[in-house]
Amino acid sequence: MDSREAIKGSIDTADFVAMGYLADLTDQDFMLRPHPGCNHINWQIGHLVTAEHDLIEKVAPGAMPALPVGFAEQYTKETATSNDPTKFGKKDELLRVAKEQRAATLAALSKVSDADLDRPTGLDYAPTVGAMFLLQGSHWLMHCGQWVIVRRSLGKPALF
């Protein structure tokens, strides 16, 4: 196994967990917050998709497909407090765009050389290109912890 395969394995594991937690949630469930001071699931997913797009573009310019028109604007810090579902995408759209971005991330990863994985990014939280790719899985997993709280409050079963 080389470095790219290990990073891909980490991202694939995060996908498995995240999509498992989201699979049986509805559009209405996506608007729930694990706590009044937290963002709802819909906003979190839009944030994750937008962040992945922007971060991978930083290390692999031109690798990511464009986000749908207006998508990034729906998922800013300023929109995080809104509870109006008409201001955000539907579950199916969010997951479709997430899948498209993830496929492009993995394609970009497959083209990165070992030397490029060590290239600095200038970011404290992902100091190398390799760390930037690893972040794509761990960022989703970090948010999954909040989705578990929503799932349990809805009476959904523990999955993992």
VMD Tcl script that builds the backbone (N, CA, C; Angstrom):
set m [mol new atoms 480]
animate dup $m
set s [atomselect $m all]
$s set {name element resname resid chain x y z} {
  {N N MET 1 A 0.855 -1.182 0.000}
  {CA C MET 1 A 0.000 0.000 0.000}
  {C C MET 1 A 0.897 1.239 0.000}
  {N N ASP 2 A 0.588 2.167 -0.894}
  {CA C ASP 2 A 1.357 3.403 -0.898}
  {C C ASP 2 A 0.581 4.498 -0.163}
  {N N SER 3 A 1.179 5.676 -0.082}
  {CA C SER 3 A 0.570 6.783 0.671}
  {C C SER 3 A -0.803 7.155 0.141}
  {N N ARG 4 A -0.942 7.213 -1.185}
  {CA C ARG 4 A -2.237 7.587 -1.770}
  {C C ARG 4 A -3.310 6.555 -1.431}
  {N N GLU 5 A -2.952 5.293 -1.456}
  {CA C GLU 5 A -3.921 4.246 -1.108}
  {C C GLU 5 A -4.329 4.351 0.361}
  {N N ALA 6 A -3.378 4.675 1.231}
  {CA C ALA 6 A -3.701 4.832 2.658}
  {C C ALA 6 A -4.626 6.025 2.873}
  {N N ILE 7 A -4.344 7.129 2.206}
  {CA C ILE 7 A -5.203 8.312 2.322}
  {C C ILE 7 A -6.592 8.008 1.776}
  {N N LYS 8 A -6.650 7.348 0.617}
  {CA C LYS 8 A -7.945 6.971 0.039}
  {C C LYS 8 A -8.720 6.068 0.994}
  {N N GLY 9 A -8.031 5.123 1.638}
  {CA C GLY 9 A -8.696 4.251 2.601}
  {C C GLY 9 A -9.310 5.030 3.747}
  {N N SER 10 A -8.611 6.043 4.217}
  {CA C SER 10 A -9.126 6.890 5.287}
  {C C SER 10 A -10.360 7.665 4.827}
  {N N ILE 11 A -10.306 8.205 3.625}
  {CA C ILE 11 A -11.451 8.940 3.074}
  {C C ILE 11 A -12.634 7.997 2.849}
  {N N ASP 12 A -12.362 6.803 2.328}
  {CA C ASP 12 A -13.436 5.830 2.093}
  {C C ASP 12 A -14.124 5.420 3.391}
  {N N THR 13 A -13.347 5.256 4.455}
  {CA C THR 13 A -13.936 4.913 5.750}
  {C C THR 13 A -14.850 6.030 6.239}
  {N N ALA 14 A -14.399 7.262 6.098}
  {CA C ALA 14 A -15.228 8.404 6.495}
  {C C ALA 14 A -16.513 8.441 5.681}
  {N N ASP 15 A -16.423 8.185 4.377}
  {CA C ASP 15 A -17.621 8.141 3.521}
  {C C ASP 15 A -18.605 7.083 4.012}
  {N N PHE 16 A -18.078 5.909 4.321}
  {CA C PHE 16 A -18.924 4.809 4.787}
  {C C PHE 16 A -19.696 5.212 6.046}
  {N N VAL 17 A -19.005 5.804 6.998}
  {CA C VAL 17 A -19.640 6.211 8.259}
  {C C VAL 17 A -20.634 7.346 8.003}
  {N N ALA 18 A -20.192 8.386 7.304}
  {CA C ALA 18 A -21.055 9.557 7.084}
  {C C ALA 18 A -22.319 9.183 6.319}
  {N N MET 19 A -22.166 8.453 5.236}
  {CA C MET 19 A -23.341 8.101 4.439}
  {C C MET 19 A -24.264 7.146 5.199}
  {N N GLY 20 A -23.687 6.317 6.057}
  {CA C GLY 20 A -24.513 5.464 6.909}
  {C C GLY 20 A -25.382 6.283 7.848}
  {N N TYR 21 A -24.789 7.300 8.459}
  {CA C TYR 21 A -25.543 8.150 9.383}
  {C C TYR 21 A -26.602 8.988 8.668}
  {N N LEU 22 A -26.370 9.330 7.417}
  {CA C LEU 22 A -27.294 10.206 6.690}
  {C C LEU 22 A -28.381 9.450 5.921}
  {N N ALA 23 A -28.166 8.186 5.646}
  {CA C ALA 23 A -29.016 7.427 4.725}
  {C C ALA 23 A -30.501 7.477 5.073}
  {N N ASP 24 A -30.851 7.298 6.328}
  {CA C ASP 24 A -32.272 7.213 6.681}
  {C C ASP 24 A -32.838 8.516 7.242}
  {N N LEU 25 A -32.104 9.603 7.100}
  {CA C LEU 25 A -32.613 10.901 7.533}
  {C C LEU 25 A -33.375 11.559 6.389}
  {N N THR 26 A -34.376 12.335 6.737}
  {CA C THR 26 A -35.208 13.028 5.749}
  {C C THR 26 A -34.730 14.474 5.584}
  {N N ASP 27 A -35.298 15.160 4.607}
  {CA C ASP 27 A -34.999 16.587 4.457}
  {C C ASP 27 A -35.336 17.338 5.741}
  {N N GLN 28 A -36.433 16.958 6.375}
  {CA C GLN 28 A -36.828 17.598 7.635}
  {C C GLN 28 A -35.785 17.314 8.723}
  {N N ASP 29 A -35.308 16.083 8.791}
  {CA C ASP 29 A -34.275 15.726 9.772}
  {C C ASP 29 A -32.991 16.519 9.533}
  {N N PHE 30 A -32.691 16.789 8.280}
  {CA C PHE 30 A -31.480 17.535 7.935}
  {C C PHE 30 A -31.504 18.952 8.506}
  {N N MET 31 A -32.675 19.460 8.870}
  {CA C MET 31 A -32.784 20.806 9.430}
  {C C MET 31 A -32.672 20.811 10.954}
  {N N LEU 32 A -32.440 19.652 11.549}
  {CA C LEU 32 A -32.324 19.570 13.007}
  {C C LEU 32 A -30.909 19.904 13.455}
  {N N ARG 33 A -30.838 20.508 14.632}
  {CA C ARG 33 A -29.569 20.874 15.253}
  {C C ARG 33 A -29.362 19.973 16.474}
  {N N PRO 34 A -28.134 19.485 16.680}
  {CA C PRO 34 A -27.897 18.641 17.850}
  {C C PRO 34 A -28.010 19.419 19.160}
  {N N HIS 35 A -27.913 20.734 19.073}
  {CA C HIS 35 A -27.991 21.637 20.218}
  {C C HIS 35 A -28.315 23.013 19.639}
  {N N PRO 36 A -29.020 23.865 20.380}
  {CA C PRO 36 A -29.355 25.181 19.827}
  {C C PRO 36 A -28.137 25.988 19.350}
  {N N GLY 37 A -26.989 25.752 19.935}
  {CA C GLY 37 A -25.789 26.482 19.552}
  {C C GLY 37 A -25.009 25.839 18.414}
  {N N CYS 38 A -25.530 24.755 17.851}
  {CA C CYS 38 A -24.841 24.045 16.759}
  {C C CYS 38 A -25.569 24.272 15.444}
  {N N ASN 39 A -24.883 24.015 14.365}
  {CA C ASN 39 A -25.478 24.142 13.030}
  {C C ASN 39 A -26.299 22.904 12.692}
  {N N HIS 40 A -27.353 23.105 11.900}
  {CA C HIS 40 A -28.166 21.956 11.494}
  {C C HIS 40 A -27.391 21.116 10.478}
  {N N ILE 41 A -27.831 19.888 10.308}
  {CA C ILE 41 A -27.127 18.933 9.449}
  {C C ILE 41 A -27.051 19.446 8.015}
  {N N ASN 42 A -28.109 20.019 7.508}
  {CA C ASN 42 A -28.106 20.517 6.136}
  {C C ASN 42 A -26.957 21.503 5.950}
  {N N TRP 43 A -26.849 22.482 6.841}
  {CA C TRP 43 A -25.782 23.471 6.721}
  {C C TRP 43 A -24.413 22.802 6.845}
  {N N GLN 44 A -24.291 21.856 7.769}
  {CA C GLN 44 A -22.999 21.185 7.955}
  {C C GLN 44 A -22.554 20.471 6.674}
  {N N ILE 45 A -23.473 19.807 6.016}
  {CA C ILE 45 A -23.107 19.094 4.788}
  {C C ILE 45 A -22.714 20.089 3.697}
  {N N GLY 46 A -23.480 21.144 3.535}
  {CA C GLY 46 A -23.113 22.167 2.562}
  {C C GLY 46 A -21.748 22.763 2.857}
  {N N HIS 47 A -21.471 22.983 4.125}
  {CA C HIS 47 A -20.162 23.481 4.555}
  {C C HIS 47 A -19.060 22.482 4.201}
  {N N LEU 48 A -19.288 21.213 4.468}
  {CA C LEU 48 A -18.293 20.180 4.167}
  {C C LEU 48 A -17.999 20.111 2.672}
  {N N VAL 49 A -19.041 20.158 1.869}
  {CA C VAL 49 A -18.883 20.082 0.412}
  {C C VAL 49 A -18.115 21.304 -0.099}
  {N N THR 50 A -18.521 22.482 0.365}
  {CA C THR 50 A -17.859 23.715 -0.067}
  {C C THR 50 A -16.399 23.735 0.384}
  {N N ALA 51 A -16.153 23.314 1.616}
  {CA C ALA 51 A -14.776 23.285 2.129}
  {C C ALA 51 A -13.925 22.323 1.312}
  {N N GLU 52 A -14.447 21.136 1.028}
  {CA C GLU 52 A -13.685 20.168 0.245}
  {C C GLU 52 A -13.350 20.743 -1.127}
  {N N HIS 53 A -14.325 21.328 -1.775}
  {CA C HIS 53 A -14.092 21.942 -3.083}
  {C C HIS 53 A -12.960 22.962 -2.999}
  {N N ASP 54 A -13.072 23.890 -2.063}
  {CA C ASP 54 A -12.098 24.978 -1.969}
  {C C ASP 54 A -10.711 24.484 -1.559}
  {N N LEU 55 A -10.651 23.555 -0.619}
  {CA C LEU 55 A -9.355 23.085 -0.128}
  {C C LEU 55 A -8.610 22.254 -1.166}
  {N N ILE 56 A -9.321 21.403 -1.875}
  {CA C ILE 56 A -8.644 20.600 -2.893}
  {C C ILE 56 A -8.253 21.480 -4.077}
  {N N GLU 57 A -9.064 22.467 -4.409}
  {CA C GLU 57 A -8.674 23.418 -5.459}
  {C C GLU 57 A -7.376 24.131 -5.090}
  {N N LYS 58 A -7.181 24.370 -3.803}
  {CA C LYS 58 A -5.957 25.052 -3.343}
  {C C LYS 58 A -4.719 24.220 -3.654}
  {N N VAL 59 A -4.805 22.910 -3.507}
  {CA C VAL 59 A -3.629 22.055 -3.714}
  {C C VAL 59 A -3.599 21.389 -5.086}
  {N N ALA 60 A -4.729 21.373 -5.783}
  {CA C ALA 60 A -4.811 20.771 -7.122}
  {C C ALA 60 A -5.692 21.663 -7.999}
  {N N PRO 61 A -5.197 22.834 -8.368}
  {CA C PRO 61 A -6.011 23.787 -9.133}
  {C C PRO 61 A -6.604 23.159 -10.393}
  {N N GLY 62 A -7.902 23.397 -10.581}
  {CA C GLY 62 A -8.601 22.891 -11.747}
  {C C GLY 62 A -9.117 21.476 -11.624}
  {N N ALA 63 A -8.865 20.831 -10.489}
  {CA C ALA 63 A -9.256 19.433 -10.317}
  {C C ALA 63 A -10.730 19.250 -9.951}
  {N N MET 64 A -11.326 20.261 -9.358}
  {CA C MET 64 A -12.677 20.102 -8.823}
  {C C MET 64 A -13.732 20.658 -9.784}
  {N N PRO 65 A -14.851 19.945 -9.922}
  {CA C PRO 65 A -15.934 20.497 -10.737}
  {C C PRO 65 A -16.543 21.710 -10.035}
  {N N ALA 66 A -17.089 22.601 -10.817}
  {CA C ALA 66 A -17.741 23.776 -10.242}
  {C C ALA 66 A -18.901 23.332 -9.356}
  {N N LEU 67 A -19.091 24.052 -8.278}
  {CA C LEU 67 A -20.281 23.841 -7.451}
  {C C LEU 67 A -21.481 24.420 -8.201}
  {N N PRO 68 A -22.690 23.909 -7.942}
  {CA C PRO 68 A -23.866 24.504 -8.576}
  {C C PRO 68 A -23.955 26.005 -8.278}
  {N N VAL 69 A -24.505 26.734 -9.199}
  {CA C VAL 69 A -24.656 28.180 -9.036}
  {C C VAL 69 A -25.396 28.470 -7.725}
  {N N GLY 70 A -24.817 29.328 -6.902}
  {CA C GLY 70 A -25.426 29.739 -5.642}
  {C C GLY 70 A -25.184 28.801 -4.476}
  {N N PHE 71 A -24.586 27.644 -4.729}
  {CA C PHE 71 A -24.405 26.642 -3.664}
  {C C PHE 71 A -23.555 27.198 -2.526}
  {N N ALA 72 A -22.374 27.702 -2.842}
  {CA C ALA 72 A -21.469 28.189 -1.797}
  {C C ALA 72 A -22.125 29.308 -0.980}
  {N N GLU 73 A -22.907 30.149 -1.641}
  {CA C GLU 73 A -23.557 31.262 -0.950}
  {C C GLU 73 A -24.632 30.788 0.030}
  {N N GLN 74 A -25.178 29.603 -0.188}
  {CA C GLN 74 A -26.171 29.052 0.745}
  {C C GLN 74 A -25.522 28.581 2.046}
  {N N TYR 75 A -24.208 28.332 2.019}
  {CA C TYR 75 A -23.542 27.680 3.145}
  {C C TYR 75 A -22.365 28.506 3.654}
  {N N THR 76 A -22.682 29.721 4.092}
  {CA C THR 76 A -21.674 30.613 4.659}
  {C C THR 76 A -21.907 30.733 6.162}
  {N N LYS 77 A -20.979 31.360 6.847}
  {CA C LYS 77 A -21.162 31.600 8.284}
  {C C LYS 77 A -22.429 32.411 8.547}
  {N N GLU 78 A -22.748 33.296 7.617}
  {CA C GLU 78 A -23.918 34.152 7.788}
  {C C GLU 78 A -25.231 33.374 7.658}
  {N N THR 79 A -25.241 32.299 6.894}
  {CA C THR 79 A -26.478 31.535 6.702}
  {C C THR 79 A -26.663 30.443 7.757}
  {N N ALA 80 A -25.649 30.190 8.550}
  {CA C ALA 80 A -25.680 29.073 9.505}
  {C C ALA 80 A -26.799 29.192 10.533}
  {N N THR 81 A -27.232 30.387 10.843}
  {CA C THR 81 A -28.261 30.563 11.876}
  {C C THR 81 A -29.683 30.408 11.344}
  {N N SER 82 A -29.830 30.345 10.023}
  {CA C SER 82 A -31.171 30.248 9.437}
  {C C SER 82 A -31.765 28.854 9.647}
  {N N ASN 83 A -33.035 28.844 9.990}
  {CA C ASN 83 A -33.790 27.595 10.120}
  {C C ASN 83 A -34.813 27.433 9.000}
  {N N ASP 84 A -34.700 28.260 7.965}
  {CA C ASP 84 A -35.634 28.244 6.845}
  {C C ASP 84 A -35.151 27.219 5.812}
  {N N PRO 85 A -35.849 26.086 5.683}
  {CA C PRO 85 A -35.393 25.054 4.753}
  {C C PRO 85 A -35.375 25.498 3.293}
  {N N THR 86 A -36.130 26.539 2.949}
  {CA C THR 86 A -36.132 27.016 1.561}
  {C C THR 86 A -34.837 27.732 1.198}
  {N N LYS 87 A -34.026 28.038 2.182}
  {CA C LYS 87 A -32.755 28.734 1.945}
  {C C LYS 87 A -31.613 27.763 1.642}
  {N N PHE 88 A -31.884 26.463 1.736}
  {CA C PHE 88 A -30.837 25.448 1.601}
  {C C PHE 88 A -31.257 24.386 0.591}
  {N N GLY 89 A -30.274 23.597 0.160}
  {CA C GLY 89 A -30.545 22.507 -0.763}
  {C C GLY 89 A -31.275 21.362 -0.086}
  {N N LYS 90 A -31.843 20.505 -0.898}
  {CA C LYS 90 A -32.492 19.282 -0.405}
  {C C LYS 90 A -31.436 18.192 -0.235}
  {N N LYS 91 A -31.767 17.200 0.568}
  {CA C LYS 91 A -30.852 16.095 0.849}
  {C C LYS 91 A -30.281 15.489 -0.432}
  {N N ASP 92 A -31.145 15.148 -1.378}
  {CA C ASP 92 A -30.684 14.496 -2.608}
  {C C ASP 92 A -29.656 15.343 -3.347}
  {N N GLU 93 A -29.907 16.647 -3.430}
  {CA C GLU 93 A -28.971 17.543 -4.110}
  {C C GLU 93 A -27.648 17.611 -3.351}
  {N N LEU 94 A -27.731 17.777 -2.035}
  {CA C LEU 94 A -26.515 17.861 -1.219}
  {C C LEU 94 A -25.642 16.620 -1.389}
  {N N LEU 95 A -26.265 15.455 -1.325}
  {CA C LEU 95 A -25.490 14.217 -1.430}
  {C C LEU 95 A -24.971 13.986 -2.842}
  {N N ARG 96 A -25.719 14.428 -3.844}
  {CA C ARG 96 A -25.239 14.328 -5.231}
  {C C ARG 96 A -24.001 15.200 -5.434}
  {N N VAL 97 A -24.058 16.438 -4.955}
  {CA C VAL 97 A -22.922 17.345 -5.103}
  {C C VAL 97 A -21.741 16.841 -4.275}
  {N N ALA 98 A -22.011 16.320 -3.094}
  {CA C ALA 98 A -20.936 15.760 -2.266}
  {C C ALA 98 A -20.242 14.617 -2.999}
  {N N LYS 99 A -21.027 13.760 -3.629}
  {CA C LYS 99 A -20.463 12.617 -4.359}
  {C C LYS 99 A -19.607 13.079 -5.540}
  {N N GLU 100 A -20.076 14.090 -6.248}
  {CA C GLU 100 A -19.306 14.628 -7.373}
  {C C GLU 100 A -17.975 15.216 -6.903}
  {N N GLN 101 A -18.026 15.980 -5.825}
  {CA C GLN 101 A -16.806 16.590 -5.306}
  {C C GLN 101 A -15.844 15.516 -4.796}
  {N N ARG 102 A -16.395 14.510 -4.108}
  {CA C ARG 102 A -15.550 13.443 -3.576}
  {C C ARG 102 A -14.870 12.666 -4.697}
  {N N ALA 103 A -15.596 12.390 -5.777}
  {CA C ALA 103 A -14.991 11.686 -6.912}
  {C C ALA 103 A -13.826 12.500 -7.480}
  {N N ALA 104 A -13.995 13.814 -7.557}
  {CA C ALA 104 A -12.915 14.669 -8.066}
  {C C ALA 104 A -11.740 14.712 -7.087}
  {N N THR 105 A -12.029 14.707 -5.801}
  {CA C THR 105 A -10.963 14.668 -4.794}
  {C C THR 105 A -10.133 13.407 -4.962}
  {N N LEU 106 A -10.808 12.277 -5.099}
  {CA C LEU 106 A -10.087 11.005 -5.239}
  {C C LEU 106 A -9.319 10.937 -6.554}
  {N N ALA 107 A -9.870 11.511 -7.609}
  {CA C ALA 107 A -9.150 11.552 -8.886}
  {C C ALA 107 A -7.899 12.413 -8.754}
  {N N ALA 108 A -8.016 13.548 -8.082}
  {CA C ALA 108 A -6.848 14.418 -7.866}
  {C C ALA 108 A -5.806 13.709 -7.016}
  {N N LEU 109 A -6.259 13.019 -5.984}
  {CA C LEU 109 A -5.340 12.276 -5.117}
  {C C LEU 109 A -4.555 11.246 -5.916}
  {N N SER 110 A -5.205 10.572 -6.832}
  {CA C SER 110 A -4.546 9.514 -7.604}
  {C C SER 110 A -3.433 10.062 -8.497}
  {N N LYS 111 A -3.461 11.351 -8.769}
  {CA C LYS 111 A -2.468 11.973 -9.656}
  {C C LYS 111 A -1.325 12.653 -8.910}
  {N N VAL 112 A -1.424 12.720 -7.587}
  {CA C VAL 112 A -0.409 13.416 -6.790}
  {C C VAL 112 A 0.801 12.499 -6.592}
  {N N SER 113 A 1.985 13.052 -6.770}
  {CA C SER 113 A 3.206 12.274 -6.555}
  {C C SER 113 A 3.559 12.232 -5.071}
  {N N ASP 114 A 4.436 11.299 -4.708}
  {CA C ASP 114 A 4.903 11.238 -3.327}
  {C C ASP 114 A 5.534 12.568 -2.912}
  {N N ALA 115 A 6.330 13.150 -3.802}
  {CA C ALA 115 A 6.978 14.431 -3.493}
  {C C ALA 115 A 5.934 15.519 -3.265}
  {N N ASP 116 A 4.854 15.515 -4.082}
  {CA C ASP 116 A 3.807 16.528 -3.919}
  {C C ASP 116 A 3.065 16.381 -2.597}
  {N N LEU 117 A 2.931 15.169 -2.092}
  {CA C LEU 117 A 2.250 14.970 -0.801}
  {C C LEU 117 A 2.960 15.714 0.321}
  {N N ASP 118 A 4.262 15.910 0.178}
  {CA C ASP 118 A 5.046 16.621 1.192}
  {C C ASP 118 A 5.089 18.131 0.977}
  {N N ARG 119 A 4.547 18.594 -0.130}
  {CA C ARG 119 A 4.590 20.022 -0.445}
  {C C ARG 119 A 3.786 20.813 0.594}
  {N N PRO 120 A 4.339 21.913 1.112}
  {CA C PRO 120 A 3.627 22.719 2.117}
  {C C PRO 120 A 2.431 23.456 1.517}
  {N N THR 121 A 1.407 23.619 2.340}
  {CA C THR 121 A 0.203 24.345 1.910}
  {C C THR 121 A 0.141 25.754 2.495}
  {N N GLY 122 A 0.874 25.983 3.587}
  {CA C GLY 122 A 0.790 27.264 4.273}
  {C C GLY 122 A -0.348 27.328 5.281}
  {N N LEU 123 A -1.030 26.209 5.500}
  {CA C LEU 123 A -2.146 26.163 6.455}
  {C C LEU 123 A -1.738 25.372 7.695}
  {N N ASP 124 A -1.989 25.924 8.869}
  {CA C ASP 124 A -1.631 25.245 10.119}
  {C C ASP 124 A -2.359 23.915 10.284}
  {N N TYR 125 A -3.627 23.872 9.915}
  {CA C TYR 125 A -4.443 22.679 10.158}
  {C C TYR 125 A -4.253 21.589 9.103}
  {N N ALA 126 A -3.583 21.899 8.024}
  {CA C ALA 126 A -3.246 20.913 6.978}
  {C C ALA 126 A -1.951 21.397 6.327}
  {N N PRO 127 A -0.821 21.185 6.991}
  {CA C PRO 127 A 0.425 21.811 6.556}
  {C C PRO 127 A 1.035 21.275 5.260}
  {N N THR 128 A 0.599 20.101 4.809}
  {CA C THR 128 A 1.123 19.535 3.569}
  {C C THR 128 A -0.046 19.123 2.668}
  {N N VAL 129 A 0.264 18.883 1.403}
  {CA C VAL 129 A -0.760 18.415 0.470}
  {C C VAL 129 A -1.347 17.092 0.967}
  {N N GLY 130 A -0.494 16.194 1.470}
  {CA C GLY 130 A -0.990 14.926 2.007}
  {C C GLY 130 A -1.960 15.150 3.158}
  {N N ALA 131 A -1.628 16.072 4.049}
  {CA C ALA 131 A -2.512 16.381 5.180}
  {C C ALA 131 A -3.827 16.978 4.693}
  {N N MET 132 A -3.762 17.746 3.615}
  {CA C MET 132 A -4.986 18.350 3.064}
  {C C MET 132 A -5.928 17.261 2.555}
  {N N PHE 133 A -5.374 16.271 1.870}
  {CA C PHE 133 A -6.222 15.166 1.405}
  {C C PHE 133 A -6.755 14.361 2.593}
  {N N LEU 134 A -5.923 14.094 3.593}
  {CA C LEU 134 A -6.386 13.366 4.787}
  {C C LEU 134 A -7.513 14.108 5.503}
  {N N LEU 135 A -7.436 15.414 5.504}
  {CA C LEU 135 A -8.448 16.241 6.167}
  {C C LEU 135 A -9.842 16.003 5.601}
  {N N GLN 136 A -9.927 15.628 4.332}
  {CA C GLN 136 A -11.244 15.471 3.709}
  {C C GLN 136 A -12.065 14.381 4.389}
  {N N GLY 137 A -11.448 13.322 4.810}
  {CA C GLY 137 A -12.165 12.288 5.555}
  {C C GLY 137 A -12.411 12.681 6.997}
  {N N SER 138 A -11.371 13.162 7.665}
  {CA C SER 138 A -11.506 13.470 9.091}
  {C C SER 138 A -12.469 14.625 9.341}
  {N N HIS 139 A -12.560 15.572 8.429}
  {CA C HIS 139 A -13.499 16.681 8.588}
  {C C HIS 139 A -14.935 16.149 8.621}
  {N N TRP 140 A -15.251 15.240 7.699}
  {CA C TRP 140 A -16.587 14.640 7.702}
  {C C TRP 140 A -16.835 13.858 8.993}
  {N N LEU 141 A -15.840 13.103 9.441}
  {CA C LEU 141 A -16.018 12.320 10.670}
  {C C LEU 141 A -16.249 13.218 11.880}
  {N N MET 142 A -15.590 14.359 11.921}
  {CA C MET 142 A -15.785 15.291 13.027}
  {C C MET 142 A -17.254 15.704 13.106}
  {N N HIS 143 A -17.847 16.004 11.966}
  {CA C HIS 143 A -19.250 16.406 11.951}
  {C C HIS 143 A -20.183 15.233 12.235}
  {N N CYS 144 A -19.775 14.031 11.871}
  {CA C CYS 144 A -20.605 12.843 12.144}
  {C C CYS 144 A -20.964 12.728 13.617}
  {N N GLY 145 A -20.066 13.136 14.483}
  {CA C GLY 145 A -20.347 13.078 15.918}
  {C C GLY 145 A -21.591 13.871 16.291}
  {N N GLN 146 A -21.822 14.969 15.592}
  {CA C GLN 146 A -23.015 15.765 15.860}
  {C C GLN 146 A -24.265 15.084 15.297}
  {N N TRP 147 A -24.112 14.404 14.174}
  {CA C TRP 147 A -25.259 13.747 13.553}
  {C C TRP 147 A -25.757 12.589 14.397}
  {N N VAL 148 A -24.857 11.957 15.141}
  {CA C VAL 148 A -25.245 10.865 16.034}
  {C C VAL 148 A -26.225 11.378 17.082}
  {N N ILE 149 A -25.977 12.567 17.592}
  {CA C ILE 149 A -26.870 13.146 18.609}
  {C C ILE 149 A -28.266 13.352 18.021}
  {N N VAL 150 A -28.337 13.894 16.810}
  {CA C VAL 150 A -29.635 14.083 16.147}
  {C C VAL 150 A -30.304 12.732 15.930}
  {N N ARG 151 A -29.539 11.766 15.440}
  {CA C ARG 151 A -30.095 10.433 15.178}
  {C C ARG 151 A -30.684 9.835 16.456}
  {N N ARG 152 A -29.943 9.908 17.543}
  {CA C ARG 152 A -30.424 9.314 18.797}
  {C C ARG 152 A -31.647 10.040 19.318}
  {N N SER 153 A -31.692 11.385 19.138}
  {CA C SER 153 A -32.874 12.140 19.586}
  {C C SER 153 A -34.106 11.775 18.758}
  {N N LEU 154 A -33.886 11.267 17.535}
  {CA C LEU 154 A -34.998 10.821 16.681}
  {C C LEU 154 A -35.365 9.360 16.932}
  {N N GLY 155 A -34.640 8.705 17.814}
  {CA C GLY 155 A -34.906 7.283 18.097}
  {C C GLY 155 A -34.287 6.351 17.079}
  {N N LYS 156 A -33.359 6.839 16.289}
  {CA C LYS 156 A -32.682 5.998 15.282}
  {C C LYS 156 A -31.697 5.076 16.000}
  {N N PRO 157 A -31.434 3.911 15.421}
  {CA C PRO 157 A -30.527 2.971 16.061}
  {C C PRO 157 A -29.063 3.380 15.934}
  {N N ALA 158 A -28.260 2.897 16.866}
  {CA C ALA 158 A -26.808 3.066 16.752}
  {C C ALA 158 A -26.353 2.217 15.559}
  {N N LEU 159 A -25.473 2.745 14.746}
  {CA C LEU 159 A -25.035 2.029 13.561}
  {C C LEU 159 A -23.641 1.437 13.693}
  {N N PHE 160 A -22.794 2.094 14.444}
  {CA C PHE 160 A -21.391 1.654 14.518}
  {C C PHE 160 A -20.956 1.581 15.965}
}
mol reanalyze $m
mol bondsrecalc $m
mol representation Tube
mol addrep $m
